[in-house]
């Protein structure tokens, strides 16, 4: 294909992608955006840039969250750049997300064209660009790492694949590979498929300068990672449990790639129950695709299979840590599968064009419906409840309603999460806090009973429980909760309960001892005690 025709195809592909995903620009901040954007310690200058290369994701953000062990400095830098440019305006942050998706589409288009020809690149680009499962990456600010790593890693291979290698392309390919590695670890498993694409394009391996560029990038990444302070969270037996569920998870993701419905961020490992028919159908479709590929385009099938598996398997660690079965984990695997499907369709002649157009129209409609879910935390968690009702989803919806100033509506959902056969324990404190915020004593006492029945007695939950029980006149239970709460220096509500208990008993010494633990304004303490002792 002539350069002008190729540029015209790419421009049309990117224009189509931007048009379909434009509605994602108008979403807000949800989920991890709170910690990674709203609470991040970025300033208006770029003084934070150095620290992102020395620590992991959460530590770099200086938001008080525990370390994760994820070394993704360029991802964090992208968030800091948005903060410097746009402040807390969501539009600018979402615009960068869409930009990275466009770059990833361009990388898929170029790699497909370099491997199997321009029409393969175009068809692969369309499938990858419009797949509704990509919504989590495009519409969620904190999900952009997958678009960034896909654009960089596939772009590196596309730049390095043609022979002979020029110095400019060697430098560009090596830098792109390094950028991918510094964005997300799965770049490594994508880049190791380069020899396969080399074999597809040229029929044999060679041009070792290209491999040297990738090796230098890998060495630089290892060096930067080695100097960083990383502390991974322990995985223990949870990883074993996740590994046992690989067949079920493979079936689920394969089914969602083929039929992307229902799409939901509410799939949680502890409550995940994939229907056997869904799992078997998804697995069967996946194996049928690779069987067809091995027969018609064996090396492309090998490359796509290794890339898809290599990009997906490391996400099992993320699922183990967060328990969340994210749609974003399919982003790079879809790129690999799109390359395979496009290569197979090309070998079948042009009869696939009407089917591809029909699929594109349907996919575009599904994208619009899915992007609407990402407008704000309430709409997103409401979609979880509709698509995948479980205690995790009920808690998310209730917590979002409470944060939105609707505690009365939130209470029943949080209660439902706690009183389920298998309670979602992260709802413990939210249930109490939201009940207190609603200012209904009856519901607050019910919340306290639910928390005491379902939740382990932690100082934080016991602190608020003691206040609620005391306000309801259940002084003996309040005293026991206060004893648990006083074990932590971060709690304070128990002081008011202890002072009120001492005053009821006429114990002046006990009241003075309890007051000594209060570090705030004495007038505030007196007000709290007066409320507790009011008839």
N, C-alpha and C positions, 0 to 999 in steps of 0.2 A: 504494500500500500504506500502511495506517495505521502511525503510528510504533511502536505496540506490537508489531504483526506484524513490522515491520522489525527491531526490537530482538530479537525472539524468533528470527528467522532468523539474525541475526548471532551470538547467543549459542550457538545450535545448531552453527553452522559453526565457531566457535572451540573449542567443547567437543570436536567431532569431531577437529579438527586437533590439539589438545593430547593427546587420547587416542592418536591414531595415532603421534605423535612423542614420546611420553613416555619411551620407552626411550632416546632420545638424551641424556637427562639424566645417564645413568650411565657415559658415556664418559670417557676420560682426555684427556691432552694429546698431540697428535701433530703432526708436520710443523713448520710455522712457529710453532706454539705454544711450541716450545723458545725461539726468539729473541724472540717477541712477548709471552710470558707469563713463562716460567721464568727467562729471563736479562734481562728488562727492568729498567731502573733505576727502577722505581716504588717509592716509599716508602709507609708507612702513612698519611701525610697527603696532601693534594692540592697540595703545593708544586710538583709537576711540571706542573700544568695549563697554566701560561703557555707553556712551551716547545713544547707540541704544536701551537700556532698559528704557530710561527716556523720550524719545520723540517719535513722530510719524515718518512715513517712510521718508517723504521729509525733515523734520527738522533734522533728524538723519544724512542725507546725506550732510548737510551743503552746499547746492548748490544754496541757495537763492530762492528756489521755495516756494510757499505758503503751509502752513500745510494742511494735508488731513484728519487727525483724524484716520488714519489707524495705528493700533499698531501691527507691524510685525517685532519685533527685530531680530528674527533668519533669516528671509529673508534678511534683511539689512546686518546682520553679514556675510551671505554667499557671498554677493557682495563684502564686505570689505576683506574677506579672499581671494577671487579671485584676488582682486587688489594687495594684499600683495604678493601673489604667482606669478602672471603672469603679473602684471602691466596692460597695455592696450592691451595685445595680446588677440584677440577674441577667439582663440582656447581653451585656458584654461577655459575661462568662459563658452563656449559651452560644454566643456567636463563635467563640473559640472552639467549642465542642463540634459545632457544625463544620467549621473549617477543617478540623482534624478528620472528620468523617469523609469530607471531600478529598483530602489528601490520601486517605486509605483507599478510597475508590480508585483514584488515579494510579496508586501503586498496584492494585489488583489488575487494573486495565493494562498497565505497562508490563507487568510480569507475565500475564496471560499472553499478551502479544509477543513478548520475547521468547516464550516457551513454545507456543503452538500457532501463532499467527494472529493478525489483527482482529478477525471476527471472534476468535476465542476470547481475546482480551475484552472485547466489547460486551459479549454475552455474559462473561464472568463478572464484569463490572456491574452490569444491570442486576444480576441476581444478588450480588453482594450488597449493592447500594440500597435496594428497595426491600430487602427482607425485613418483615416486621419485628423479628426477634432482635434486631439491632437497636430497638428503641431505648433500651436501658443505657446503652453507651452514648447515644446521640442526645437524649433528652435529660440525662442526669449529669450534672457538672462533675461530680466525683467519679463518674464512670468513664471519663475521657481517656484514661490510661490505655485502655484496650485499643481505641482508635489510634492513639499516638504510636503504640508499639507496632501495630499492623502497618501503618504508613511508613515507619522507619525501616522495619525489618524487611518487608516485601520490596520497599523502594531500593534498599541496599542490594538485594539480589537482582532486581531488574536492571539496575545500573551496571552491575558487575558481570552480568551474564553474557553480553555480546563480546565477541573476539574480533580483532586483537584488543587488548586492554591499553588504554591511554593513561598517562599519569593523572590527568584530571579526573577520569572516571574511577581510578583506583583510590584517590583521596576522597572523592565524594561517596563512593560505596563504603569505604571504611568508616567515615564519619557518620553516615546513616546507620550503619550497623552498631556503632558505639552508642548513638542516640537511642536506638531501640533497646539496647541492653540497660541503659541508664533510665529507661522509662518503666520497664516491667520485665521480670525475669524470663517470661515465656519467649522473649526474642531469641534466646539461645536455642530453644527447640525448633523455632522456625528457621533459623539460619543454618542449622545442621542439614536441612533438606536441600541446600544449594547444590551438592554433587548430583542429586537426582535430577534437578532441573537442568543442570549442565549436560547430563547424559541425554535428556530428552531433546535439548536444543541442538547439541553438536554430535551426538552419537557416541561420544567418548569423553573421558575426563582430560583436562589439560589446561594450559594457561594458568600456571601455578601462582602467578602474581596476584590473581584474584583471590585465591585462597589465603595468600599471605596478608592481603588487606583485611580479610575477615579475622585471621589469627591475631593480627596487631590490635584490632578492635576488641577482641575477646581478652587479650592480655591487659589492655588499658582498663577495661571494665573490672577485671579481677583485682588489679592494683588499687583502683579507687574504692572498690568494695572492701578490700582488706583494711584500709586505713579508717573506715567508718566504724562507729560504735553501734553495734547491732545487738539486740537482745530479743530473741524469738520467744513467743509464748509457748509453754509446754503443750504437746499434743496428746500424750499418753494414750490411753485405750480408745479415745475418741477417733483417732486416725484409723485404728484397726476396724472399728465399726463402719467408718466411711468406706474403707477398702472393700469390705464385705458387700457393700451395696453398689459396687461398680456396675454389675449387669443391669440393675434397676435404673440407675442414673443414666447409663448409656441409652437404654430404651427410651427414657423420658426425653432426653435431649434430641435424640434422633427423631422421635415423633414430633417434637416442637419445630424442628427444622423443616419437616415435611408438611405438617399442618400446624402453623403457629397459633394455636388456640387451645385452651384459654391462656392468654399471657398474664402472668402474675408475678409480683415481687413477694408474694406471701408463701412461697414454698419453703418450708423449714424442715431440716433433716429429721428432727425429733418427731415431727408430725407428718412426714412425707409418706404417702401411700399411693404408689403408682398402680393403677389398674393393670392386671396381668395382660389384658388384651392390648392396652396402650404400649406397654413395654415390649411385648412380642412383635407388635406391628412396626414399631420404631426400629427395633433391632433387625427385623426382616428387611425393611426398606434400606437400611444402611448396608447390610451384607449384599443385598441385590445390586445396589449401586456399585460397590467395589468389585463384585463378581463380573458385572458388565464391563467395568473399567479394566480389570485384569485381562479380559478377553480382547477388548478393542484398543486400549491404550495403557498397556501394563506399567510403563515407567511413570506416566502421569498419575496413575492410580496409587503407585507406591509413594510418590512424592506427596500427593494429597493426603494419603492415609497417615504417613509419618507426621506431616505438619499438623493435621487435625488432632491426632492423638497426643502429639507432643505439646500442643497448645492447651489441650483440655485436661490432661492428667495432672499437671501441677495445680490446677484449680481445686483439686480434692483437698489440698492443704487449706486453702481459703474457706472451703465449705466446712471443713472440720473446725476451724477456729471460730467462724461466725455462725455456723449452722444454716446459713442462708444459701439456697440453691438459686444462684443468680442467672438471669438471662444473659448477662454480659459475658459469661464464660463461653458462650457459643460464637462470639464475634469473630475471632481469628479462625476457628474451625470452619465457619461458614465461608470464609475466603478460600480456604483450601478446597472445600467441597464445590464451591462455585467454579473453580478452575477445572475440576474433574468433570462436572456436569457440562460445562461449556465445550470442553474437548470432545466429549462423547457426542454431544449434539452436532458439532461440526462434522464429525465423521458420519453422521446420519443424513447429511444433506440439509437443504433449507426448509424442509417441511416443518421444522419446529417453530418457525417465526410466529404463526398465529397463536400457538400455545404460549409462547413467551410473552406476547403482547397481552393476552388474557391474564396470565399470571401477574404481569406488572400492574395491570389495572386493579386486580383484586388485592395485591400486596399494598398498593398505594392507599386503598381505602382502609385496610387494616392498620396501616401506619397512622393515619389521621385519628382513628378511634383510640389507638394506644397512646399517642402523644397527649391526648386530652387527659389521660390518667395522671400525667406527670406535672400538671399545673401547680399543685401545692400538696403538702403532706396529707390533707384530709381527702382530696380526690384520689390520691395514690393508694392510701390505705383502705378507702372505701372499695376500690377496685379489687384489692386483696380479698376482702370479705366476700365479695360477689363471686370471684373466680375460685378461690381456694380457702373456704372457711375452715379455720382451725384456731386454737388458742393464741398462736403467734399473731395471726392476722387480726383477731379480735382485740388483742392488746395494742397493736399498732394503731388501729382505728380509734380506740378509746383514748390512747395517749395523744394522738393528733387532735382529736376533738377538744381534749382538756387544754392543750397548748393553744388552741384557737379561741379560748375563752368560752367554751361550751361544756362546762363540767357536768351539768345535769344530763346532757345527752351521752357523755363519756362514761358515766358510772356503770350503767348496765353492761357495756361492752367489756370494761375492765373486770367487772364481777364475773362475767361469763368466762373470761380467760383464767381467772383464779379458781373457779368452782368446777372447771372441766375435770374429766376423769384423770387427765394428766395435766396439772396446772402449769401455766407459763409463769415461772417464778420472777421474771423481770417485771411482771405486773404488780408485784407486792407493794413497792413504794408508790408507784403511780396511782394505784387504787386508793390508798390512804390520802395522798396529797390532793387528788382530784376531789375526793369526798369532802375534805376540809375546805377546799376552794369553793365548793358549792354551798357551803355554810348550812348544810342540813344535818342536824345532830343525829337523827335516826339513821340516815344513810351512812354517816361517818362511823357510827357504832357497828352497823352491819359490815362496813369495810374492815374495821378492826377485827371483828370475829372471823371474817374470811381470811385475813392475813395471818392471824394466830393459828388458824386451822391448816392453812396450806403452805405457809412460808417458814423457812428457818428463822430463828430469832436472832436477827442482827441488831447491833446498836442503833443503826440508822432507822430501821423500821420500828424498833421498840421505842425510840424517842418520840415519834409522832403518835404511836399507839398509846403510850402512857398519857399524853395530853388528851386524846379523844376519850379514853376510858375515864379519866378523871372528870372531864366535862360532863360525862354521862352518869356520874355518881358511882362508878364501879371502882372504888378506891383501892380495894385489895389487889385487884388485877393491875390497876395502874401502878401500884407500888412495885409489883414484880417486874413489870415492863421497865420502870425507871431504873431498877437495879441493873438490868441488862444494858440500858442506854448509857449509863454512866461509865461503862467500860471504855468508851471511845472519847478522845479529846475533841472530836469533831461534832459531838452532839451537845445540845443545850436545853432543849425543851424539858428534859427530865428535871432540871433545876426548879422550874416553876411548880412541877408536880410535887417534888420533895418539900419545897417551902410550904405549899398548900397542905400537904399531909401533916407536917410538923405543926402548923398553926391550928389545924383541926384538933390535934392532940394536946395543944398547949405546951409543946416542947420547944421552948425558946432556944435552948442550946442546939437542937437539931436544925431549927430554922436558920440560925446563924451559920452553922456548918455548911448547910446547903447553899446559902447566899454567897459564901466564900468561893464557890465554884463558878459563879456567874461573872463573865468577863465583859458584859455589855453595859448598857445604860440601866441603872437601878430602877428608873421610872418605868422602863419597858417591862422589867421583871414584875414590878408591883401591879401593873395593868394585867399581865397574864394571870397572876395569882388571884386577882380580884375576879376575873372572868371565871376561873375554875371554881371559886368558892361562892359565886352568885347562886341564889336559889333557883 
